[in-house]
């Protein structure tokens, strides 16, 4: 039976759809929402659980941070037969999106180094339209504030996204101006690469993140609001992914 090189899982261990999460602690919290969750052996810190939701077998896998490892996890799961992917987590946001909003990717601009290994000339990279629609419907049915639009993805967080020194602050400020002019809604470190890889591999993928950092002011969402937003994020992600046939 085929096994993934890094994850170590077999085809029998995973569902036909997967949620990709950066923070491995969120895998534990999401497992509580699954029916009969099965925690899989951890390899290289990559925590994974598979369980049921609305009659569908769903795998939840952590990738840590950044496009290269996130894409490895997607690629290995796709090789095991997973055909539908949803990346969830947190993201910086631009107005009119607000703090605590759910930010759904329609497409993503790639400023990272991974997506060119999968596609050579498509930018922005498109998300799966059916999954985007299901996520929008689930969020609005729950009365949640949701914004759908363009993501941008970078590798160097402290140079391109969030400055903690003079050089980083200057470069990040220039990027924010450029992104605002291009109508970007949200910024993260994975989405464009995941969409590019998914399109190249013939699987579907989208992102839904919680807006936690104002890209213009760099103000962060308070911890209490973050916890409440995460719970909403989990529910919408599971409902949207389980809604696919």
PABA-500831 format. One record per residue: residue number from 1; residue in three letters; chain; x, y, z of N, C-alpha, C in turn. Coordinates in pm, 1 decimal, padded with zeros to 6 digits, m for minus. Example, Ala and Ser with C-alpha at 12.3 -4.5 7.8 and 13.67 -1.06 7.14 Angstrom:
<dolos>
fido:tise:dopa:nxx:nyy:nzz:caxx:cayy:cazz:cxx:cyy:czz
1:Ala:A:01319.0:m00569.0:00780.0:01230.0:m00450.0:00780.0:01320.0:m00330.0:00780.0
2:Ser:A:01285.0:m00225.0:00708.0:01367.0:m00106.0:00714.0:01290.0:00003.0:00787.0
</dolos>
This chain:
<dolos>
fido:tise:dopa:nxx:nyy:nzz:caxx:cayy:cazz:cxx:cyy:czz
1:Unk:A:00084.9:m00119.6:00000.0:00000.0:00000.0:00000.0:00088.5:00124.5:00000.0
2:Unk:A:00048.6:00222.1:m00082.4:00126.4:00344.9:m00094.8:00128.8:00422.2:00036.4
3:Unk:A:00248.6:00477.8:00069.2:00263.3:00561.6:00187.6:00330.3:00693.5:00149.9
4:Unk:A:00289.2:00799.9:00217.2:00349.2:00930.3:00192.9:00491.0:00935.2:00249.2
5:Unk:A:00581.1:00999.8:00177.8:00722.7:01003.1:00213.7:00745.4:01070.5:00348.8
6:Unk:A:00694.1:01191.3:00367.7:00716.4:01265.4:00492.5:00606.5:01241.9:00594.5
7:Unk:A:00482.6:01246.7:00552.2:00372.6:01226.8:00646.8:00371.3:01085.3:00703.2
8:Unk:A:00406.2:00989.1:00619.6:00407.8:00849.9:00663.3:00273.0:00781.2:00659.4
9:Unk:A:00168.7:00851.6:00615.5:00034.5:00793.6:00614.9:00010.4:00711.5:00489.2
10:Unk:A:m00083.4:00617.1:00499.6:m00123.8:00537.3:00384.6:m00256.4:00588.3:00330.5
11:Unk:A:m00296.7:00535.4:00216.8:m00424.6:00575.0:00157.4:m00541.2:00544.1:00251.0
12:Unk:A:m00531.5:00437.5:00328.0:m00639.4:00399.7:00419.0:m00652.0:00495.8:00536.8
13:Unk:A:m00547.9:00574.6:00561.3:m00547.6:00664.2:00677.1:m00621.5:00795.2:00652.5
14:Unk:A:m00645.3:00829.9:00526.9:m00694.1:00964.0:00494.7:m00829.5:00958.5:00425.1
15:Unk:A:m00899.5:01071.3:00429.7:m01026.6:01083.5:00360.1:m01006.2:01126.6:00216.1
16:Unk:A:m01116.7:01161.9:00149.6:m01105.5:01209.6:00011.8:m01098.7:01361.7:00005.8
17:Unk:A:m01100.5:01427.3:00123.0:m01088.9:01573.2:00133.2:m01010.6:01606.5:00259.4
18:Unk:A:m00942.1:01722.8:00257.4:m00853.3:01754.9:00368.9:m00855.1:01903.9:00400.0
19:Unk:A:m00840.8:01933.7:00528.0:m00819.7:02069.4:00576.7:m00674.0:02082.7:00615.3
20:Unk:A:m00608.7:02185.2:00563.3:m00467.4:02210.3:00591.3:m00456.8:02326.8:00689.0
21:Unk:A:m00387.9:02304.4:00801.1:m00377.2:02402.1:00909.5:m00230.5:02426.0:00940.9
22:Unk:A:m00195.3:02551.6:00966.8:m00057.5:02579.8:01004.1:m00024.8:02532.5:01144.4
23:Unk:A:m00098.4:02581.6:01242.1:m00071.5:02555.1:01383.1:m00115.3:02413.7:01421.3
24:Unk:A:m00023.7:02326.2:01463.4:m00062.8:02189.3:01498.2:m00158.2:02181.4:01616.5
25:Unk:A:m00157.3:02281.1:01705.6:m00251.2:02280.6:01818.3:m00395.6:02291.1:01769.3
26:Unk:A:m00415.7:02354.0:01654.7:m00551.2:02364.9:01600.7:m00604.3:02229.7:01551.9
27:Unk:A:m00514.1:02139.3:01517.8:m00558.3:02004.9:01478.1:m00630.2:01938.2:01595.0
28:Unk:A:m00574.3:01951.3:01714.7:m00637.3:01892.8:01833.0:m00775.2:01954.1:01857.8
29:Unk:A:m00785.2:02085.7:01842.4:m00913.3:02152.1:01867.4:m01015.7:02116.6:01761.7
30:Unk:A:m00972.5:02102.1:01638.7:m01066.3:02065.0:01533.0:m01109.0:01918.6:01545.7
31:Unk:A:m01022.2:01834.4:01599.3:m01054.7:01692.8:01615.3:m01178.1:01673.0:01702.8
32:Unk:A:m01201.0:01766.7:01796.5:m01317.2:01757.1:01884.5:m01448.9:01772.1:01809.3
33:Unk:A:m01443.8:01826.3:01689.2:m01564.8:01845.7:01609.6:m01591.6:01729.1:01515.2
34:Unk:A:m01500.1:01634.0:01509.7:m01511.7:01521.3:01418.3:m01571.7:01399.3:01487.1
35:Unk:A:m01640.0:01317.6:01409.7:m01692.3:01190.2:01459.1:m01580.7:01085.7:01453.6
36:Unk:A:m01561.5:01015.0:01563.8:m01463.4:00907.5:01572.9:m01326.5:00948.7:01517.2
37:Unk:A:m01268.9:01057.7:01569.3:m01139.3:01103.3:01518.0:m01028.3:01001.9:01544.6
38:Unk:A:m00946.9:00979.7:01446.1:m00831.3:00890.5:01457.8:m00704.5:00974.3:01441.6
39:Unk:A:m00629.8:00987.9:01551.2:m00505.4:01064.8:01547.3:m00396.7:00976.9:01486.5
40:Unk:A:m00333.7:01025.0:01380.9:m00231.9:00948.2:01310.1:m00094.0:00976.1:01369.7
41:Unk:A:00001.4:00885.8:01350.2:00136.3:00906.8:01403.4:00196.7:01037.0:01350.0
42:Unk:A:00263.1:01110.8:01438.9:00324.3:01237.8:01401.6:00461.3:01212.0:01339.6
43:Unk:A:00485.5:01273.8:01224.4:00614.1:01261.6:01157.6:00667.0:01401.1:01128.1
44:Unk:A:00790.6:01427.8:01170.0:00852.1:01558.9:01148.8:00767.0:01673.4:01203.5
45:Unk:A:00692.5:01646.9:01307.4:00607.5:01748.6:01368.0:00478.1:01774.1:01294.9
46:Unk:A:00450.7:01694.9:01191.1:00330.6:01713.9:01109.1:00216.5:01632.1:01168.9
47:Unk:A:00131.6:01698.4:01243.0:00022.1:01631.8:01312.8:m00098.1:01617.1:01220.6
48:Unk:A:m00163.9:01498.9:01223.8:m00276.4:01469.8:01135.1:m00383.4:01391.5:01208.8
49:Unk:A:m00509.8:01419.5:01179.1:m00621.8:01343.6:01232.9:m00724.0:01323.8:01121.0
50:Unk:A:m00790.3:01209.4:01120.1:m00896.4:01181.2:01023.2:m01022.5:01142.7:01099.6
51:Unk:A:m01134.9:01198.5:01058.2:m01262.3:01167.9:01123.3:m01378.8:01200.2:01033.0
52:Unk:A:m01497.3:01184.9:01085.3:m01617.7:01208.0:01006.4:m01682.3:01341.5:01036.5
53:Unk:A:m01750.7:01395.8:00935.5:m01829.9:01517.9:00953.8:m01938.8:01519.7:00847.3
54:Unk:A:m02063.5:01520.3:00891.7:m02178.0:01519.1:00799.7:m02168.7:01404.2:00700.3
55:Unk:A:m02122.4:01290.6:00748.3:m02115.3:01172.5:00663.4:m01996.0:01167.3:00570.7
56:Unk:A:m01904.8:01264.2:00578.1:m01786.6:01265.9:00492.2:m01661.4:01238.8:00575.4
57:Unk:A:m01566.9:01166.6:00517.5:m01439.9:01136.7:00584.1:m01340.8:01247.6:00551.9
58:Unk:A:m01299.2:01320.5:00656.3:m01215.4:01438.5:00638.3:m01084.5:01421.5:00714.7
59:Unk:A:m00975.6:01456.3:00650.0:m00844.1:01457.2:00713.5:m00805.0:01601.0:00744.6
60:Unk:A:m00753.0:01623.5:00863.5:m00703.7:01755.0:00904.7:m00554.2:01741.3:00928.8
61:Unk:A:m00474.5:01818.0:00856.3:m00328.9:01802.6:00862.3:m00261.1:01936.0:00886.6
62:Unk:A:m00165.7:01938.0:00979.4:m00087.1:02057.6:01008.0:00037.2:02060.7:00919.7
63:Unk:A:00075.6:02181.9:00879.4:00196.9:02195.5:00798.2:00299.4:02290.9:00859.8
64:Unk:A:00263.5:02357.9:00967.5:00358.3:02451.7:01026.8:00344.3:02589.9:00966.1
65:Unk:A:00447.2:02638.8:00896.8:00445.3:02772.2:00838.1:00518.1:02773.4:00704.9
66:Unk:A:00459.3:02841.3:00608.2:00528.4:02866.2:00483.0:00486.4:02777.8:00367.8
67:Unk:A:00505.7:02830.4:00246.8:00459.9:02763.8:00125.4:00528.4:02630.5:00095.8
68:Unk:A:00660.3:02616.3:00113.9:00722.8:02488.9:00075.5:00666.7:02368.2:00148.7
69:Unk:A:00657.1:02374.3:00282.8:00607.9:02258.3:00356.2:00457.7:02241.1:00337.8
70:Unk:A:00382.7:02351.2:00329.3:00238.6:02339.6:00305.2:00212.6:02266.0:00174.0
71:Unk:A:00292.6:02296.1:00073.6:00274.2:02233.3:m00057.0:00318.6:02087.4:m00055.1
72:Unk:A:00420.1:02054.7:00022.7:00458.2:01914.2:00038.2:00342.0:01834.2:00096.6
73:Unk:A:00278.8:01888.2:00200.7:00166.8:01818.0:00262.7:00053.0:01799.7:00163.0
74:Unk:A:00017.8:01906.2:00090.7:m00087.5:01892.4:m00011.1:m00048.6:01789.7:m00117.0
75:Unk:A:00074.0:01797.0:m00165.5:00116.8:01707.5:m00273.6:00113.1:01561.7:m00228.3
76:Unk:A:00161.8:01533.9:m00106.5:00160.2:01395.9:m00057.9:00017.7:01345.0:m00038.9
77:Unk:A:m00069.1:01428.1:00015.9:m00208.6:01385.7:00033.7:m00276.7:01365.8:m00100.9
78:Unk:A:m00248.7:01452.3:m00197.1:m00305.7:01435.7:m00330.9:m00258.8:01304.3:m00392.9
79:Unk:A:m00133.5:01269.0:m00368.0:m00079.4:01143.9:m00420.0:m00146.6:01022.5:m00356.5
80:Unk:A:m00201.7:01042.1:m00235.3:m00274.5:00933.9:m00167.9:m00422.0:00928.7:m00208.7
81:Unk:A:m00464.7:01022.2:m00292.6:m00601.6:01019.6:m00341.0:m00693.6:01127.7:m00289.2
82:Unk:A:m00640.7:01217.4:m00205.4:m00722.4:01330.2:m00159.0:m00742.8:01426.2:m00275.9
83:Unk:A:m00868.6:01465.2:m00299.1:m00897.2:01547.7:m00416.5:m00948.2:01686.9:m00388.0
84:Unk:A:m00977.0:01715.8:m00258.6:m01033.3:01846.6:m00223.7:m00960.9:01899.0:m00100.6
85:Unk:A:m00913.3:02021.5:m00110.0:m00833.0:02079.7:m00003.1:m00885.6:02216.9:00036.4
86:Unk:A:m00876.8:02244.8:00166.2:m00910.9:02375.9:00218.0:m00803.8:02418.0:00317.1
87:Unk:A:m00735.5:02528.6:00288.6:m00636.0:02582.5:00381.6:m00707.4:02682.0:00473.5
88:Unk:A:m00693.9:02664.0:00604.3:m00754.5:02756.4:00698.4:m00648.1:02808.7:00794.2
89:Unk:A:m00675.3:02923.9:00852.8:m00581.4:02981.7:00948.1:m00610.5:03128.8:00967.2
90:Unk:A:m00505.1:03208.8:00978.4:m00519.9:03352.4:00997.4:m00446.7:03426.3:00886.5
91:Unk:A:m00485.6:03552.2:00864.8:m00424.0:03630.4:00758.3:m00431.5:03778.7:00791.4
92:Unk:A:m00339.5:03854.7:00733.8:m00349.8:03999.6:00735.4:m00458.3:04040.0:00636.8
93:Unk:A:m00524.9:04150.7:00663.7:m00636.3:04191.6:00577.1:m00627.3:04340.0:00543.7
94:Unk:A:m00683.8:04374.1:00428.7:m00697.9:04512.1:00385.7:m00845.3:04551.6:00390.8
95:Unk:A:m00876.1:04675.7:00429.0:m01013.2:04723.4:00418.0:m01059.2:04712.0:00271.6
96:Unk:A:m01188.3:04680.8:00247.0:m01299.1:04689.7:00342.3:m01316.0:04568.8:00434.0
97:Unk:A:m01233.6:04465.6:00420.7:m01239.9:04356.1:00517.8:m01203.7:04410.6:00655.4
98:Unk:A:m01258.0:04347.2:00759.0:m01234.3:04394.7:00893.9:m01182.4:04287.2:00985.9
99:Unk:A:m01143.6:04327.4:01105.4:m01093.7:04233.9:01205.5:m01200.2:04131.3:01239.2
100:Unk:A:m01162.4:04003.1:01236.1:m01256.1:03896.4:01267.2:m01339.1:03849.7:01149.5
101:Unk:A:m01324.6:03912.7:01033.0:m01397.0:03866.7:00914.5:m01339.4:03734.0:00865.1
102:Unk:A:m01423.1:03655.3:00799.8:m01375.6:03537.6:00727.7:m01334.9:03582.4:00587.6
103:Unk:A:m01214.1:03547.7:00547.6:m01155.6:03592.3:00420.8:m01140.8:03472.6:00327.8
104:Unk:A:m01220.9:03467.8:00223.3:m01222.8:03353.8:00132.3:m01149.0:03389.8:00003.7
105:Unk:A:m01060.0:03302.7:m00037.8:m00979.8:03327.8:m00158.0:m01060.3:03301.2:m00284.1
106:Unk:A:m01061.3:03396.9:m00374.9:m01109.6:03369.1:m00510.0:m00990.6:03339.8:m00600.9
107:Unk:A:m00878.7:03404.1:m00569.3:m00753.2:03381.2:m00641.2:m00640.3:03436.6:m00553.8
108:Unk:A:m00515.8:03414.9:m00598.4:m00402.3:03461.1:m00517.6:m00284.0:03496.6:m00606.5
109:Unk:A:m00220.0:03609.3:m00573.6:m00096.1:03649.6:m00638.1:00020.5:03583.3:m00567.1
110:Unk:A:00112.3:03526.0:m00642.7:00225.9:03457.4:m00583.2:00352.6:03541.6:m00585.2
111:Unk:A:00402.7:03575.2:m00465.8:00531.4:03641.0:m00451.3:00627.1:03549.3:m00375.9
112:Unk:A:00596.3:03419.8:m00376.6:00678.3:03320.2:m00308.7:00753.1:03235.4:m00411.2
113:Unk:A:00840.4:03150.0:m00363.0:00926.7:03076.5:m00453.9:00881.0:02936.8:m00491.1
114:Unk:A:00765.9:02892.9:m00439.4:00722.4:02755.2:m00462.7:00634.5:02739.2:m00585.5
115:Unk:A:00541.6:02831.2:m00606.4:00445.1:02814.0:m00715.7:00509.3:02802.8:m00853.9
116:Unk:A:00622.7:02869.9:m00884.1:00681.5:02851.5:m01017.3:00725.9:02708.7:m01046.0
117:Unk:A:00742.5:02627.4:m00941.9:00777.5:02487.0:m00965.0:00659.3:02406.4:m01016.1
118:Unk:A:00538.0:02460.7:m01000.7:00416.6:02391.6:m01044.6:00355.2:02454.2:m01169.1
119:Unk:A:00359.5:02585.2:m01179.8:00305.7:02654.1:m01298.0:00404.0:02762.2:m01338.5
120:Unk:A:00408.8:02792.3:m01467.1:00510.1:02886.6:m01514.1:00454.4:03022.5:m01552.5
121:Unk:A:00324.9:03031.0:m01581.7:00278.1:03156.8:m01639.9:00141.3:03202.4:m01590.4
122:Unk:A:00086.4:03140.7:m01486.7:m00047.2:03177.4:m01440.4:m00037.7:03248.7:m01306.8
123:Unk:A:m00069.5:03377.0:m01307.0:m00069.1:03456.7:m01184.9:m00168.3:03571.1:m01204.5
124:Unk:A:m00275.0:03580.0:m01129.4:m00301.3:03505.6:m01007.5:m00346.2:03361.4:m01031.4
125:Unk:A:m00333.6:03280.9:m00926.0:m00375.2:03142.3:m00928.5:m00517.8:03133.2:m00875.0
126:Unk:A:m00601.5:03054.8:m00941.7:m00744.1:03051.2:m00910.2:m00778.4:02945.2:m00806.8
127:Unk:A:m00870.9:02980.5:m00717.2:m00926.6:02884.5:m00622.8:m01041.7:02810.0:m00687.9
128:Unk:A:m01082.8:02699.8:m00626.3:m01194.4:02621.1:m00678.7:m01325.9:02696.2:m00655.7
129:Unk:A:m01396.8:02726.3:m00764.2:m01516.7:02808.1:m00755.0:m01629.2:02744.1:m00675.7
130:Unk:A:m01645.7:02613.3:m00688.6:m01753.0:02545.5:m00616.4:m01729.6:02551.0:m00466.0
131:Unk:A:m01606.5:02527.7:m00424.4:m01575.5:02531.8:m00282.2:m01589.8:02674.4:m00227.8
132:Unk:A:m01545.9:02772.6:m00304.2:m01562.5:02912.6:m00263.3:m01710.0:02944.8:m00241.6
133:Unk:A:m01794.0:02901.6:m00334.0:m01938.5:02927.6:m00323.0:m01998.2:02860.5:m00199.6
134:Unk:A:m01958.4:02737.5:m00171.6:m02009.2:02666.7:m00054.2:m01966.0:02735.2:00075.2
135:Unk:A:m01844.1:02784.4:00078.7:m01794.9:02854.5:00196.7:m01871.1:02985.4:00218.2
136:Unk:A:m01894.6:03058.1:00110.0:m01971.3:03182.3:00119.7:m02111.4:03155.8:00173.0
137:Unk:A:m02175.2:03053.6:00118.0:m02311.6:03019.8:00159.9:m02315.8:02979.9:00306.5
138:Unk:A:m02221.2:02896.6:00348.5:m02217.6:02852.3:00487.7:m02196.1:02969.3:00581.6
139:Unk:A:m02107.3:03061.8:00546.1:m02079.1:03176.8:00632.3:m02199.2:03269.5:00641.3
140:Unk:A:m02259.7:03299.6:00530.8:m02372.3:03393.2:00531.5:m02495.5:03332.4:00596.5
141:Unk:A:m02512.6:03201.3:00580.3:m02623.9:03134.2:00647.4:m02609.2:03140.2:00798.3
142:Unk:A:m02484.5:03145.1:00844.1:m02456.9:03154.5:00987.3:m02454.6:03299.5:01035.5
143:Unk:A:m02480.1:03393.1:00945.5:m02483.4:03533.7:00982.3:m02346.8:03593.9:01007.9
144:Unk:A:m02242.2:03537.2:00946.0:m02106.4:03583.0:00970.5:m02061.0:03682.2:00864.4
145:Unk:A:m01971.7:03771.4:00902.6:m01915.2:03868.3:00810.4:m01808.3:03799.3:00725.6
146:Unk:A:m01825.9:03803.8:00594.4:m01735.5:03731.7:00505.0:m01698.3:03821.4:00387.1
147:Unk:A:m01572.2:03814.7:00346.5:m01524.0:03887.5:00230.4:m01453.6:03789.3:00138.2
148:Unk:A:m01485.4:03793.5:00011.3:m01423.7:03704.8:m00087.4:m01342.3:03788.7:m00184.8
149:Unk:A:m01220.2:03746.9:m00211.5:m01139.6:03826.3:m00302.3:m01000.8:03771.7:m00326.2
150:Unk:A:m00907.1:03863.5:m00349.3:m00772.0:03832.4:m00393.5:m00675.1:03824.1:m00275.7
151:Unk:A:m00604.1:03713.4:m00266.7:m00495.6:03696.5:m00169.6:m00361.4:03731.7:m00235.9
152:Unk:A:m00261.6:03756.1:m00152.8:m00122.5:03764.2:m00197.1:m00038.3:03685.7:m00097.9
153:Unk:A:00061.7:03616.2:m00148.0:00141.7:03526.3:m00064.4:00290.1:03558.1:m00076.0
154:Unk:A:00356.2:03565.4:00039.2:00499.1:03594.9:00046.3:00569.9:03487.9:00130.2
155:Unk:A:00702.3:03481.8:00115.0:00784.5:03391.1:00194.7:00840.0:03458.0:00319.8
156:Unk:A:00893.7:03579.3:00305.0:00969.4:03642.9:00412.7:00877.6:03731.0:00497.6
157:Unk:A:00825.4:03674.4:00605.5:00727.5:03745.5:00687.5:00783.0:03878.1:00738.4
158:Unk:A:00903.8:03878.0:00793.6:00959.5:03998.2:00856.2:01030.5:04091.1:00757.8
159:Unk:A:01019.9:04063.8:00630.2:01068.0:04156.5:00528.3:00953.0:04205.0:00439.4
160:Unk:A:00866.8:04113.4:00399.3:00764.3:04149.2:00301.2:00627.5:04178.5:00360.4
161:Unk:A:00601.1:04132.6:00482.5:00467.0:04144.9:00538.1:00460.7:04228.2:00665.6
162:Unk:A:00555.7:04210.4:00754.9:00546.8:04270.2:00888.4:00687.0:04306.9:00935.3
163:Unk:A:00717.1:04436.1:00941.4:00852.1:04477.9:00976.9:00874.9:04486.5:01126.1
164:Unk:A:00987.3:04430.3:01171.4:01026.5:04448.3:01311.4:01160.6:04520.3:01321.6
165:Unk:A:01214.7:04563.6:01207.8:01334.2:04646.7:01206.6:01317.3:04747.4:01093.2
166:Unk:A:01412.3:04837.2:01078.4:01398.5:04945.3:00981.2:01387.7:04893.1:00837.5
167:Unk:A:01474.9:04798.6:00803.3:01475.5:04747.2:00666.4:01344.5:04675.6:00634.6
168:Unk:A:01299.3:04593.2:00729.5:01174.5:04521.5:00707.0:01054.5:04613.6:00701.7
169:Unk:A:01053.1:04713.9:00788.3:00939.7:04806.9:00791.1:00929.0:04884.2:00660.8
170:Unk:A:01041.4:04926.8:00605.7:01040.1:05001.4:00480.2:00991.6:04914.1:00364.4
171:Unk:A:01043.0:04793.0:00359.1:01003.5:04702.6:00249.9:00856.9:04661.7:00262.7
172:Unk:A:00812.7:04627.7:00384.2:00674.0:04586.9:00405.0:00578.1:04701.1:00373.6
173:Unk:A:00615.4:04823.4:00407.9:00530.1:04938.5:00377.8:00513.3:04956.2:00227.0
174:Unk:A:00622.1:04938.9:00152.1:00613.3:04948.9:00006.4:00524.7:04838.5:m00050.8
175:Unk:A:00536.9:04719.5:00005.4:00451.7:04609.7:m00040.5:00305.0:04636.5:m00011.4
176:Unk:A:00275.1:04688.2:00107.5:00136.3:04716.7:00141.9:00075.2:04817.7:00045.2
177:Unk:A:00151.4:04919.5:00009.1:00102.9:05018.8:m00087.1:00073.8:04953.0:m00221.3
178:Unk:A:00166.1:04869.7:m00268.0:00148.0:04800.0:m00395.1:00026.3:04708.0:m00391.5
179:Unk:A:00010.0:04633.2:m00282.2:m00099.9:04538.4:m00271.2:m00235.2:04609.9:m00264.4
180:Unk:A:m00240.4:04719.7:m00191.7:m00364.8:04796.3:m00184.4:m00403.1:04848.6:m00322.0
181:Unk:A:m00306.1:04892.8:m00399.2:m00332.9:04942.5:m00534.4:m00381.7:04831.8:m00627.0
182:Unk:A:m00342.5:04707.9:m00598.2:m00384.2:04595.0:m00681.6:m00512.2:04528.1:m00631.7
183:Unk:A:m00571.4:04583.6:m00528.5:m00699.2:04532.6:m00479.8:m00689.8:04404.3:m00400.4
184:Unk:A:m00576.0:04380.6:m00336.6:m00559.0:04259.9:m00255.8:m00642.3:04270.4:m00128.2
185:Unk:A:m00706.6:04160.3:m00092.3:m00791.2:04152.7:00027.1:m00715.1:04099.6:00147.3
186:Unk:A:m00626.6:04002.8:00125.8:m00561.1:03934.9:00236.8:m00420.9:03890.5:00196.0
187:Unk:A:m00333.8:03878.0:00296.9:m00194.2:03839.3:00274.2:m00159.6:03724.8:00368.2
188:Unk:A:m00095.4:03620.7:00312.4:m00051.4:03508.2:00395.0:00077.3:03450.5:00338.7
189:Unk:A:00115.7:03330.4:00385.2:00241.7:03269.1:00343.9:00223.6:03136.5:00270.0
190:Unk:A:00097.8:03102.9:00231.7:00075.6:02971.3:00171.6:m00018.5:02968.2:00050.9
191:Unk:A:m00118.5:03054.6:00046.0:m00231.5:03032.7:m00045.1:m00192.9:03023.6:m00191.2
192:Unk:A:m00112.0:03115.4:m00242.9:m00082.5:03111.8:m00386.6:m00012.6:02982.2:m00425.7
193:Unk:A:00079.4:02934.5:m00342.5:00150.0:02810.4:m00373.6:00056.0:02690.8:m00369.0
194:Unk:A:m00033.5:02688.2:m00271.1:m00129.1:02577.2:m00261.9:m00222.5:02575.9:m00382.1
195:Unk:A:m00269.7:02692.7:m00422.9:m00358.6:02698.1:m00539.5:m00284.4:02656.4:m00666.3
196:Unk:A:m00161.2:02703.6:m00680.5:m00083.2:02665.9:m00798.9:m00059.9:02515.6:m00803.4
197:Unk:A:m00020.0:02457.5:m00690.1:00004.4:02313.4:m00685.4:m00123.5:02235.0:m00710.0
198:Unk:A:m00232.7:02278.4:m00649.6:m00359.9:02208.4:m00668.6:m00401.4:02210.3:m00814.7
199:Unk:A:m00390.0:02324.6:m00879.6:m00427.0:02332.9:m01020.6:m00338.8:02243.4:m01106.6
200:Unk:A:m00209.1:02237.9:m01075.8:m00117.4:02153.9:m01152.3:m00144.9:02005.6:m01130.6
201:Unk:A:m00188.6:01970.0:m01010.2:m00211.6:01829.1:m00975.7:m00353.5:01783.3:m01005.9
202:Unk:A:m00440.3:01873.5:m01048.3:m00576.6:01836.5:m01083.5:m00666.7:01812.7:m00964.5
203:Unk:A:m00639.2:01881.3:m00852.2:m00725.4:01872.4:m00734.6:m00781.2:02011.9:m00706.9
204:Unk:A:m00883.4:02019.7:m00622.4:m00945.1:02148.4:m00593.2:m00892.5:02202.7:m00461.0
205:Unk:A:m00886.7:02335.9:m00451.1:m00833.3:02398.3:m00331.1:m00886.7:02540.7:m00318.3
206:Unk:A:m00903.6:02583.0:m00195.6:m00937.5:02721.6:m00163.3:m00885.4:02751.0:m00024.3
207:Unk:A:m00889.5:02877.7:00012.9:m00847.1:02921.3:00145.9:m00960.3:02998.1:00212.3
208:Unk:A:m00980.0:02974.0:00341.2:m01062.0:03063.5:00422.9:m00985.2:03089.4:00551.5
209:Unk:A:m00958.3:03217.4:00577.4:m00882.5:03256.6:00695.1:m00959.7:03358.5:00776.7
210:Unk:A:m00922.6:03368.6:00900.9:m00975.1:03471.2:00989.2:m00884.3:03593.3:00978.7
211:Unk:A:m00944.2:03709.0:00954.3:m00865.6:03831.4:00949.2:m00820.1:03872.1:01088.7
212:Unk:A:m00690.1:03869.1:01113.6:m00640.0:03894.5:01249.9:m00544.2:04011.9:01260.8
213:Unk:A:m00487.5:04058.0:01149.6:m00394.1:04170.8:01153.9:m00430.8:04269.9:01045.0
214:Unk:A:m00454.7:04395.4:01083.0:m00483.2:04501.1:00987.2:m00354.8:04531.5:00909.9
215:Unk:A:m00357.3:04510.3:00777.9:m00236.7:04528.8:00697.8:m00188.0:04673.3:00698.2
216:Unk:A:m00278.5:04769.2:00718.0:m00239.3:04909.9:00713.1:m00187.1:04960.7:00846.3
217:Unk:A:m00248.2:04918.1:00955.4:m00206.0:04966.1:01087.7:m00124.1:04863.8:01165.4
218:Unk:A:m00125.9:04738.1:01122.4:m00061.3:04624.7:01188.2:m00120.2:04597.8:01327.0
219:Unk:A:m00241.4:04646.2:01350.0:m00310.8:04617.2:01475.1:m00360.6:04473.1:01474.2
220:Unk:A:m00342.5:04403.1:01588.3:m00378.4:04261.9:01597.2:m00513.4:04243.2:01664.2
221:Unk:A:m00583.0:04137.7:01625.2:m00709.5:04100.8:01687.4:m00683.7:04054.6:01830.8
222:Unk:A:m00767.0:04097.9:01924.3:m00751.1:04059.3:02064.2:m00768.2:03909.3:02081.2
223:Unk:A:m00705.4:03853.1:02185.3:m00703.1:03708.0:02203.9:m00842.7:03649.2:02221.3
224:Unk:A:m00931.6:03718.6:02291.4:m01067.4:03666.8:02311.1:m01142.3:03659.6:02178.4
225:Unk:A:m01127.7:03764.2:02097.5:m01193.1:03765.7:01966.5:m01131.9:03661.5:01873.3
226:Unk:A:m01002.2:03638.4:01887.9:m00935.3:03536.5:01806.7:m00991.0:03398.3:01837.6
227:Unk:A:m01008.3:03366.2:01964.8:m01061.6:03235.2:02002.9:m01203.3:03215.7:01950.7
228:Unk:A:m01286.4:03319.4:01962.9:m01423.3:03309.5:01912.6:m01424.6:03297.1:01760.7
229:Unk:A:m01337.1:03370.6:01694.5:m01329.4:03363.6:01549.0:m01281.4:03229.0:01500.0
230:Unk:A:m01187.4:03169.7:01573.2:m01138.4:03037.3:01534.9:m01251.2:02935.0:01536.8
231:Unk:A:m01337.1:02942.0:01637.7:m01449.2:02848.1:01645.6:m01541.2:02863.5:01525.1
232:Unk:A:m01566.9:02987.2:01484.5:m01650.4:03010.7:01366.1:m01580.7:02958.9:01241.1
233:Unk:A:m01452.1:02982.0:01233.9:m01373.1:02937.1:01119.2:m01381.3:02785.9:01103.4
234:Unk:A:m01364.8:02712.3:01213.9:m01370.9:02566.7:01209.1:m01505.6:02518.9:01156.5
235:Unk:A:m01611.8:02576.2:01207.3:m01746.6:02533.0:01168.6:m01772.4:02557.2:01020.5
236:Unk:A:m01734.1:02674.5:00971.3:m01757.4:02707.4:00830.2:m01669.1:02621.3:00740.5
237:Unk:A:m01545.6:02598.8:00782.0:m01455.2:02516.0:00701.7:m01508.2:02374.4:00687.0
238:Unk:A:m01551.7:02315.8:00796.0:m01603.9:02179.2:00790.1:m01732.6:02173.2:00709.0
239:Unk:A:m01822.3:02270.0:00729.3:m01947.3:02270.8:00655.1:m01923.3:02288.0:00506.0
240:Unk:A:m01832.6:02378.9:00469.6:m01804.7:02401.4:00329.1:m01740.5:02282.5:00261.5
241:Unk:A:m01641.6:02222.7:00325.9:m01572.8:02109.5:00266.6:m01662.3:01987.0:00260.5
242:Unk:A:m01742.7:01965.8:00363.8:m01833.1:01851.5:00363.0:m01944.8:01869.0:00261.7
243:Unk:A:m01971.9:01992.8:00220.4:m02077.8:02017.6:00122.3:m02043.6:01974.9:m00018.8
244:Unk:A:m01914.4:01953.1:m00046.4:m01875.5:01905.0:m00179.2:m01919.8:01759.4:m00197.7
245:Unk:A:m01961.4:01723.0:m00318.4:m02003.0:01583.0:m00341.2:m01887.7:01485.7:m00326.2
</dolos>
